[in-house]
Amino acid sequence: MTHVLLSVSKLSKSYGDRRAVDGVSFQVLRGQTVGLLGPNGAGKSTTVGMICGLLASDGGTVLLDGEAVGQGQNAAKRKIGFVPQDLALYEELSALENLKLFGALYGLKGAPLKERCLAVLELVRLADRAQDKPATFSGGMKRRLNIAAALLHDPQLLILDEPTVGVDPQSRNAIFDTLEALKAQGRSLIYTSHYMEEVERLADHIVIIDHGKVLADESPADLYRRLPAQAALQVELADAPSEALTAALARQPGVTTVQQQGATLNVGLAAQDQASAVLRWLEGQGCRFLHFATARANLEDIFLNLTGRSLRD
Ligand SMILES: Nc1ncnc2c1ncn2[C@@H]1O[C@H](COP(=O)(O)OP(=O)(O)OP(=O)(O)O)[C@@H](O)[C@H]1O
């Protein structure tokens, strides 16, 4: 058995003359969580829609366990669970009745269906609300019920399209707990988001997508290694530093970059724990500080480094 569960190759789709997805390729290994990260309109939803066989592609292939996932019913598709951006629930049926209905679509019935419904409700932490209607649920609870529905047939790969948009913090945590439990069971996940903190928390591997193209396809550690600085120190001095001082600062150990704007210095650091040494050095040079702050580099910086633009533009 190969380690590769899903293989996406040169996937493309245009809407009219707009190329929404332009030759996207990446793989998902067994047990791996892949974060598909990109700004709004980058092509994430279109990509996952094609992976699930819900949207027809203009070109490219999607193989799951070596089998093509096309449109229509097929065995490969059954190994995928999909949680779309838009909720799909019957508001007037109870949570349990909703799941029974979805389970029946997968050919589950009788006692095994009931057992599966209760197990997935437990997994998304809605077991105590089984008899309640989604009409009485918060947005986050509805989202969790939708995740439960996608898990009924016990898929190998769960694909979630921006699952935390419009979700309250309590449900957000419950969703993360569910996904972490699935990871621990060895399931594979694809998680699309434009929230870098979420992708950082969950993903073993990150695919950054922009304008329908893959810009990076790496582990978080490798992505960070691309950055010129792993942390930043911002210091506001009482007086603007001399050019000689700024130049000498740039030569200090652990300092990767120095930018000066008036009395403010932005210092790139090879590691965050080098900030105190830099501050001591500045103090030794007779500098007085008004304010200073440090920040660890994040995926936002990586996106900025790759595209010259902010992820949230
Ligand atoms: N049905 C459609 N008809 C026409 N254009 C579309 C359609 N769906 C998406 N697009 C366009 O395709 C591009 C990619 O959209 P897509 O929804 O895949 O991006 P996304 O990264 O998922 O963004 P979002 O987070 O906003 O959903 C965008 O420019 C979008 O406007």
The ligand as an ORCA input file, in Angstrom:
! r2SCAN-3c Opt
* xyz 0 1
  N     -19.930     29.633    -10.124
  C     -19.019     30.545    -10.441
  N     -19.195     31.323    -11.539
  C     -18.274     32.250    -11.895
  N     -17.140     32.495    -11.212
  C     -16.898     31.754    -10.103
  C     -17.846     30.754     -9.667
  N     -17.341     30.181     -8.545
  C     -16.160     30.805     -8.307
  N     -15.894     31.747     -9.234
  C     -14.679     32.584     -9.317
  O     -13.559     31.716     -9.327
  C     -12.498     32.235     -8.516
  C     -12.138     31.213     -7.446
  O     -13.225     31.095     -6.532
  P     -13.257     30.090     -5.306
  O     -14.584     30.210     -4.664
  O     -12.789     28.775     -5.749
  O     -12.152     30.737     -4.375
  P     -11.889     30.512     -2.830
  O     -10.403     30.542     -2.669
  O     -12.600     29.336     -2.345
  O     -12.480     31.804     -2.182
  P     -13.575     31.948     -1.017
  O     -12.815     31.804      0.245
  O     -14.057     33.365     -1.214
  O     -14.632     30.923     -1.266
  C     -12.989     33.550     -7.981
  O     -12.500     34.564     -8.818
  C     -14.496     33.440     -8.068
  O     -15.072     34.710     -8.234
*
